Amino acid sequence: MQAWLPAVRWGIGAALVSRLALLVWMAVVWLLVGEQLGIPVGLHTDPVANLPALEQPVQRAILGVWRRWDASHYLNLAQNGYRAEDPGPTVFGALTPLGIRVFDAALPGGIDLAAMVYATAACAFALTMLYRMCEAYYEDEDADLGRWSVRVLAALPLAFFFSAPMSEAAYLGLALGVFYAGAKGRWLLAGVFGALAALARSQGVMLAGVAGLMLWQESCARFPAWPERLLDLARRGWPLLLIPAVWWGFLVFRDGLGLPPLEEVYRTRSYIFFTNPLDGLLLNLRYIVKNPAEALFNVDLWALVVSPVLFLFMLRGHRHRRAPLIAYTLFSMLLAVSKINWAWGGYDEVLYSQSFARYMLTVFPLTIWLADVLRRRSRRVRAVWFTLSGAGLVIFSALLALGGGAP
């Protein structure tokens, strides 16, 4: 446990600093702008959710600013559960609503406060696991890479989503946990982490393949013959079956409640369809070409360009050019680009992959690579990056408080 203390200090410390800074900043933005403009506190909340009323400006400034986009659906699920009469939110995994509900049962103050405490704990968990994963997987003995990775992740322009009552922080921490456990050769733990990740977000199922690849590499290094490798893979890799099993169990749970299939809910409630990644990429590029002025100020479309570029740069570094990291990054990007949105309310106008930038927050190999690059640069370069990234964080978190920004 002694080895965990620095990671826990960094994880909890960074999460609390981030939470306090965002709490003050977003509250000020709301009180000075949002409250004066009369922006509805339940801007993105379905009325059938029947969330508690926030009567006072201070309540809206501290709690209401987080009732945005998908967070409102998670709050709905945490309070009301999965309901056949309200199928829209039921595409989301059960881990985050369940976590919020546990905190709500243990704490006074209502569902919004419980969600804030849960999100802060999930953020601390993710940052702690990032630190430990760098130590274990990258053999970062002096923890310098771990510390820089925590700094860079906490300062990303959309890092406020890690403090929102959503699945980003929990999923990231659990995905990192799979890599950490795999690096330690603890495959049962890797299976548990992966299963919880699949319960947090559907794309967590891919962690079964990523963890299997890690185990296969280890088996190849230990045994020269194929039969021995396959036997070792079966003997030690069976816990990884927990990952698809839990996801299948979630689908059975939904079916038992009489809920429509996920694809139908995405199509009819969120106006989303899925296609193969190549067609998804072409649809996104077509939108950029047709709407260059909008693309210039669209964070999702910027991320669509920047993320593959960072990935190619990551491949140039021997330390980061590892098959499991490549697989996780590539699968994450391909899954995100395959999700395409129609214009809200119809099926005539095809848009682009909304939320792509938010999905890239959990692609930690890019963050670790960026941290590795920055820590080797001059103080001036680092100061410029943190200034620009921090400015983005200030701007986008303010937009979120006012009901705009990246969905």
C-alpha positions as CSV (number, residue, x, y, z in Angstrom):
1,M,0.0,0.0,0.0
2,Q,3.0,2.3,0.5
3,A,3.5,2.4,-3.2
4,W,0.0,3.8,-3.7
5,L,0.3,6.8,-1.3
6,P,2.0,9.2,-3.8
7,A,-0.6,8.3,-6.5
8,V,-3.5,8.8,-4.1
9,R,-2.1,12.1,-3.0
10,W,-1.8,13.3,-6.5
11,G,-5.1,11.9,-7.6
12,I,-7.2,13.3,-4.8
13,G,-5.3,16.5,-4.7
14,A,-5.7,17.3,-8.4
15,A,-9.4,16.2,-8.3
16,L,-10.2,18.5,-5.3
17,V,-8.3,21.5,-6.8
18,S,-10.1,21.0,-10.1
19,R,-13.5,20.6,-8.4
20,L,-13.0,23.8,-6.2
21,A,-11.8,25.9,-9.2
22,L,-14.6,24.8,-11.4
23,L,-17.2,25.2,-8.6
24,V,-16.2,28.9,-8.1
25,W,-15.6,29.7,-11.7
26,M,-18.8,28.2,-13.1
27,A,-20.9,29.6,-10.2
28,V,-19.6,33.1,-11.0
29,V,-20.3,32.7,-14.7
30,W,-23.8,31.6,-13.9
31,L,-24.6,34.3,-11.4
32,L,-23.2,37.1,-13.6
33,V,-24.5,35.9,-16.9
34,G,-26.7,32.9,-16.8
35,E,-29.0,34.1,-14.1
36,Q,-29.2,37.5,-15.6
37,L,-30.2,36.1,-19.0
38,G,-32.8,33.8,-17.5
39,I,-31.3,30.6,-18.9
40,P,-33.5,27.7,-17.7
41,V,-31.7,25.5,-15.2
42,G,-33.2,22.4,-16.8
43,L,-32.2,23.4,-20.3
44,H,-31.2,19.8,-21.2
45,T,-33.4,17.9,-18.8
46,D,-36.4,15.9,-19.9
47,P,-39.4,17.0,-17.9
48,V,-40.3,13.4,-17.2
49,A,-37.1,13.1,-15.2
50,N,-38.8,15.2,-12.5
51,L,-35.5,16.2,-10.9
52,P,-35.6,18.3,-7.7
53,A,-36.4,22.0,-8.2
54,L,-33.5,24.3,-7.7
55,E,-35.2,27.4,-6.3
56,Q,-32.3,29.6,-5.2
57,P,-29.8,31.3,-7.5
58,V,-27.0,29.7,-5.4
59,Q,-28.4,26.2,-5.9
60,R,-28.5,26.9,-9.6
61,A,-25.0,28.3,-9.6
62,I,-23.5,25.4,-7.7
63,L,-25.6,22.4,-8.8
64,G,-27.7,23.5,-11.8
65,V,-24.7,24.3,-14.0
66,W,-23.9,20.6,-14.1
67,R,-27.4,19.6,-15.4
68,R,-26.1,19.7,-18.9
69,W,-26.3,17.4,-21.9
70,D,-25.9,13.7,-21.0
71,A,-25.4,14.6,-17.3
72,S,-29.1,15.2,-17.1
73,H,-29.8,11.7,-18.3
74,Y,-27.4,10.2,-15.7
75,L,-29.2,12.1,-13.0
76,N,-32.5,10.9,-14.3
77,L,-31.3,7.3,-14.2
78,A,-29.9,7.7,-10.7
79,Q,-33.2,9.1,-9.4
80,N,-35.7,7.1,-11.4
81,G,-33.9,4.0,-12.6
82,Y,-34.4,2.4,-16.0
83,R,-38.0,2.8,-17.1
84,A,-39.8,1.4,-20.2
85,E,-41.9,4.6,-20.3
86,D,-38.7,6.7,-20.6
87,P,-36.3,4.8,-22.8
88,G,-34.1,7.7,-23.9
89,P,-31.5,7.5,-21.1
90,T,-31.4,3.7,-21.0
91,V,-28.6,3.5,-23.6
92,F,-26.2,4.7,-20.9
93,G,-24.5,2.1,-18.7
94,A,-25.6,1.5,-15.2
95,L,-22.4,2.1,-13.3
96,T,-22.6,5.9,-13.0
97,P,-26.3,6.0,-12.1
98,L,-25.7,3.3,-9.5
99,G,-22.7,5.1,-8.1
100,I,-24.7,8.4,-7.8
101,R,-27.6,6.5,-6.1
102,V,-25.2,4.9,-3.5
103,F,-23.9,8.4,-2.6
104,D,-27.4,9.8,-2.5
105,A,-28.4,7.1,0.0
106,A,-25.4,7.8,2.1
107,L,-25.4,11.6,2.1
108,P,-28.0,14.3,2.8
109,G,-28.6,17.0,0.3
110,G,-30.3,15.4,-2.7
111,I,-29.3,13.8,-6.0
112,D,-27.3,16.7,-7.3
113,L,-25.0,16.9,-4.4
114,A,-24.5,13.1,-4.4
115,A,-23.7,13.4,-8.1
116,M,-21.1,16.1,-7.4
117,V,-19.4,13.9,-4.7
118,Y,-19.5,10.8,-6.9
119,A,-18.0,12.7,-9.8
120,T,-15.2,14.1,-7.7
121,A,-14.4,10.6,-6.3
122,A,-14.5,9.2,-9.9
123,C,-12.1,11.9,-11.0
124,A,-9.7,11.2,-8.1
125,F,-9.8,7.5,-9.0
126,A,-9.0,8.2,-12.7
127,L,-6.1,10.5,-11.8
128,T,-4.8,8.0,-9.3
129,M,-4.9,5.2,-11.8
130,L,-3.2,7.3,-14.4
131,Y,-0.3,7.9,-12.0
132,R,-0.1,4.2,-11.1
133,M,-0.5,3.0,-14.7
134,C,2.5,5.1,-15.7
135,E,4.5,3.5,-13.0
136,A,3.5,-0.1,-13.8
137,Y,3.1,-0.1,-17.6
138,Y,5.8,2.4,-18.5
139,E,8.1,1.4,-15.6
140,D,8.2,5.0,-14.5
141,E,10.3,4.4,-11.5
142,D,10.7,8.0,-10.4
143,A,7.0,8.7,-11.2
144,D,7.9,11.8,-13.3
145,L,5.8,10.7,-16.2
146,G,2.9,9.9,-13.9
147,R,3.0,13.4,-12.3
148,W,3.2,15.1,-15.7
149,S,0.4,13.0,-17.1
150,V,-1.9,14.0,-14.2
151,R,-1.0,17.6,-14.7
152,V,-1.7,17.5,-18.5
153,L,-5.0,15.5,-18.1
154,A,-6.3,17.9,-15.5
155,A,-5.6,20.9,-17.7
156,L,-7.1,19.7,-21.0
157,P,-9.7,22.1,-22.4
158,L,-12.5,19.7,-21.8
159,A,-11.3,18.2,-18.5
160,F,-14.3,19.7,-16.7
161,F,-16.2,16.6,-18.0
162,F,-14.3,14.6,-15.5
163,S,-16.0,16.5,-12.8
164,A,-19.5,16.2,-14.3
165,P,-21.9,13.5,-13.3
166,M,-21.2,11.4,-16.3
167,S,-19.2,8.3,-17.2
168,E,-15.9,9.8,-18.5
169,A,-13.9,9.7,-15.2
170,A,-15.1,6.3,-14.1
171,Y,-14.5,4.8,-17.5
172,L,-11.1,6.3,-17.8
173,G,-10.0,5.1,-14.4
174,L,-11.3,1.5,-15.1
175,A,-9.6,1.4,-18.5
176,L,-6.3,2.5,-16.9
177,G,-7.0,-0.2,-14.3
178,V,-7.0,-2.9,-17.0
179,F,-3.6,-1.7,-18.2
180,Y,-2.3,-1.5,-14.7
181,A,-3.5,-5.0,-13.7
182,G,-2.2,-6.4,-17.0
183,A,1.2,-4.9,-16.4
184,K,1.2,-6.6,-13.0
185,G,0.1,-9.9,-14.4
186,R,-3.1,-9.8,-12.3
187,W,-5.7,-11.0,-14.8
188,L,-8.6,-11.5,-12.5
189,L,-8.2,-7.9,-11.4
190,A,-8.0,-6.9,-15.1
191,G,-11.2,-8.7,-15.8
192,V,-13.0,-7.0,-12.9
193,F,-11.8,-3.6,-14.0
194,G,-12.8,-4.3,-17.6
195,A,-16.2,-5.6,-16.6
196,L,-16.9,-2.5,-14.6
197,A,-15.7,-0.4,-17.6
198,A,-18.2,-2.2,-19.8
199,L,-20.9,-1.4,-17.3
200,A,-19.8,2.2,-17.4
201,R,-19.8,2.6,-21.2
202,S,-20.6,0.2,-24.0
203,Q,-17.2,0.6,-25.7
204,G,-15.6,-0.9,-22.6
205,V,-16.3,-4.3,-24.2
206,M,-13.2,-3.7,-26.4
207,L,-11.0,-3.9,-23.3
208,A,-11.4,-7.7,-23.5
209,G,-9.5,-7.7,-26.7
210,V,-6.9,-5.1,-25.5
211,A,-6.3,-7.1,-22.3
212,G,-6.2,-10.3,-24.3
213,L,-3.5,-8.8,-26.5
214,M,-1.5,-7.9,-23.4
215,L,-1.7,-11.4,-22.1
216,W,-0.9,-12.9,-25.5
217,Q,2.3,-10.8,-25.6
218,E,3.3,-12.0,-22.2
219,S,2.5,-15.6,-23.2
220,C,4.7,-15.3,-26.3
221,A,7.6,-14.0,-24.2
222,R,7.3,-16.9,-21.8
223,F,6.7,-19.8,-24.1
224,P,8.3,-20.5,-27.5
225,A,5.7,-23.0,-28.7
226,W,2.1,-22.2,-29.9
227,P,0.4,-24.9,-27.9
228,E,2.0,-23.7,-24.7
229,R,1.0,-20.1,-25.5
230,L,-2.6,-21.1,-26.2
231,L,-2.8,-23.1,-23.0
232,D,-1.4,-20.2,-21.0
233,L,-3.9,-17.8,-22.6
234,A,-6.8,-20.1,-21.6
235,R,-5.5,-20.8,-18.1
236,R,-4.8,-17.2,-17.1
237,G,-7.1,-15.3,-19.5
238,W,-10.5,-16.7,-18.5
239,P,-11.3,-13.8,-16.2
240,L,-11.3,-11.5,-19.2
241,L,-14.6,-13.2,-20.3
242,L,-16.2,-11.2,-17.5
243,I,-16.0,-8.1,-19.7
244,P,-18.3,-9.2,-22.5
245,A,-20.4,-11.2,-19.9
246,V,-21.2,-8.1,-17.9
247,W,-22.1,-6.2,-21.1
248,W,-24.4,-9.1,-22.2
249,G,-26.0,-9.1,-18.8
250,F,-26.8,-5.4,-19.1
251,L,-28.5,-6.1,-22.4
252,V,-30.5,-8.9,-20.8
253,F,-31.4,-6.5,-18.0
254,R,-32.7,-4.0,-20.5
255,D,-34.6,-6.6,-22.4
256,G,-36.2,-7.8,-19.2
257,L,-37.6,-4.3,-18.6
258,G,-39.2,-4.3,-22.0
259,L,-36.9,-1.6,-23.3
260,P,-36.3,-1.2,-27.1
261,P,-33.0,-2.3,-28.6
262,L,-30.1,0.2,-28.1
263,E,-29.9,1.0,-31.8
264,E,-33.6,1.9,-31.9
265,V,-33.3,4.2,-28.9
266,Y,-30.3,5.9,-30.4
267,R,-32.2,6.4,-33.7
268,T,-35.5,7.5,-32.4
269,R,-34.6,9.4,-29.2
270,S,-31.1,10.8,-29.9
271,Y,-31.2,10.9,-33.7
272,I,-28.0,9.0,-33.9
273,F,-27.0,6.2,-36.3
274,F,-23.9,4.0,-36.6
275,T,-21.9,3.2,-39.7
276,N,-18.6,1.7,-40.5
277,P,-15.6,3.9,-39.5
278,L,-14.6,4.7,-43.0
279,D,-18.0,6.0,-44.0
280,G,-18.2,7.8,-40.7
281,L,-14.9,9.6,-41.4
282,L,-16.1,10.5,-44.9
283,L,-19.3,11.9,-43.5
284,N,-17.4,14.0,-41.1
285,L,-15.0,15.3,-43.7
286,R,-17.9,16.1,-46.0
287,Y,-19.5,18.1,-43.3
288,I,-16.3,20.1,-42.7
289,V,-16.0,20.8,-46.5
290,K,-19.6,22.0,-46.7
291,N,-19.5,24.0,-43.5
292,P,-16.0,25.4,-43.1
293,A,-17.0,28.4,-41.1
294,E,-18.8,26.3,-38.5
295,A,-16.0,23.7,-38.5
296,L,-13.6,26.4,-37.5
297,F,-15.3,26.9,-34.2
298,N,-16.5,23.3,-33.6
299,V,-14.5,21.5,-30.9
300,D,-15.7,18.1,-32.1
301,L,-14.4,18.7,-35.6
302,W,-11.2,20.1,-34.4
303,A,-10.7,17.0,-32.3
304,L,-11.5,14.8,-35.3
305,V,-8.4,16.4,-37.0
306,V,-6.1,16.7,-34.0
307,S,-6.6,13.3,-32.5
308,P,-5.3,11.3,-35.5
309,V,-2.4,13.7,-35.9
310,L,-1.4,13.1,-32.3
311,F,-1.8,9.4,-32.8
312,L,0.6,9.4,-35.7
313,F,3.1,11.4,-33.7
314,M,2.6,8.9,-30.8
315,L,3.6,6.1,-33.2
316,R,6.9,7.7,-33.8
317,G,8.0,7.2,-30.2
318,H,9.3,3.8,-29.4
319,R,8.2,4.0,-25.8
320,H,4.6,4.6,-26.8
321,R,4.5,2.4,-29.9
322,R,3.1,-0.7,-28.1
323,A,0.4,-2.9,-29.6
324,P,-2.1,-2.6,-26.6
325,L,-1.8,1.2,-26.5
326,I,-2.2,1.4,-30.3
327,A,-5.2,-1.0,-30.2
328,Y,-6.9,0.9,-27.5
329,T,-6.4,4.3,-29.2
330,L,-7.3,3.1,-32.6
331,F,-10.4,1.3,-31.5
332,S,-11.6,4.3,-29.4
333,M,-11.2,6.7,-32.4
334,L,-12.9,4.3,-34.8
335,L,-15.8,3.7,-32.5
336,A,-16.2,7.5,-31.9
337,V,-16.1,8.4,-35.6
338,S,-18.7,5.7,-36.5
339,K,-21.4,7.4,-34.5
340,I,-23.1,10.0,-36.6
341,N,-25.8,12.5,-35.6
342,W,-28.8,13.7,-37.6
343,A,-30.0,17.2,-37.1
344,W,-32.2,17.1,-34.1
345,G,-35.8,16.1,-34.7
346,G,-35.5,14.5,-38.2
347,Y,-33.6,12.2,-40.5
348,D,-33.0,14.4,-43.5
349,E,-29.8,16.3,-42.5
350,V,-26.7,14.3,-41.6
351,L,-24.3,16.2,-39.3
352,Y,-21.1,14.8,-37.9
353,S,-19.8,12.8,-34.9
354,Q,-21.1,15.0,-32.0
355,S,-19.3,14.5,-28.7
356,F,-16.1,13.2,-30.5
357,A,-13.9,15.6,-28.5
358,R,-15.4,14.4,-25.2
359,Y,-14.9,10.8,-26.2
360,M,-11.2,11.5,-26.8
361,L,-10.7,12.5,-23.2
362,T,-10.6,8.8,-22.3
363,V,-7.9,8.0,-24.9
364,F,-5.2,8.2,-22.3
365,P,-2.3,7.0,-24.5
366,L,-2.4,10.4,-26.3
367,T,-2.4,12.3,-23.0
368,I,0.5,10.3,-21.7
369,W,2.4,10.8,-25.0
370,L,1.8,14.6,-24.8
371,A,2.9,14.6,-21.1
372,D,6.1,12.8,-22.1
373,V,6.8,15.4,-24.8
374,L,6.0,18.4,-22.6
375,R,8.2,17.3,-19.7
376,R,11.2,17.2,-22.0
377,R,10.6,20.7,-23.4
378,S,11.7,24.1,-22.0
379,R,9.8,25.9,-19.3
380,R,8.6,28.4,-21.9
381,V,7.1,25.8,-24.1
382,R,5.4,24.2,-21.2
383,A,4.1,27.6,-20.0
384,V,2.6,28.3,-23.4
385,W,0.9,24.9,-23.6
386,F,-0.6,25.1,-20.1
387,T,-1.7,28.7,-20.7
388,L,-3.5,27.9,-23.9
389,S,-5.0,24.7,-22.6
390,G,-6.0,26.4,-19.4
391,A,-7.7,29.2,-21.3
392,G,-9.6,26.6,-23.3
393,L,-10.7,25.0,-20.0
394,V,-11.9,28.3,-18.7
395,I,-13.8,29.1,-21.8
396,F,-15.5,25.7,-22.4
397,S,-16.4,25.2,-18.8
398,A,-18.1,28.7,-18.9
399,L,-20.0,27.6,-22.0
400,L,-21.1,24.5,-20.2
401,A,-22.4,26.5,-17.3
402,L,-24.5,28.6,-19.7
403,G,-25.9,25.5,-21.4
404,G,-23.6,25.5,-24.5
405,G,-20.3,24.1,-25.4
406,A,-19.4,20.6,-26.4
407,P,-22.3,18.1,-25.9
